[in-house]
Amino acid sequence: MDIPDDLIALERAAEEQRARLAGLDGEEYEAQRRAWRQAATAVQAAITDHATATGEPRYKVEMAVKKAARHTAEDPAE
């Protein structure tokens, strides 16, 4: 399945926002949690749109996006 670069970038951005929650508490945690949820909502909407446009099952698109985002994060040369 061909996954557009913009979907991979959105997934990676959401994961980066989630990772920033570590070590935070109180107001900082809540603010970062909102940023993460906003990023996660954006990627989920983009995945749904892509699945609808391509006719692929949504869950397959989501799994492919997550796999591609992890793969490019681990080895940018590939």
Helices and strands as residue ranges (DSSP letters): H 5-19, H 26-54, H 58-74
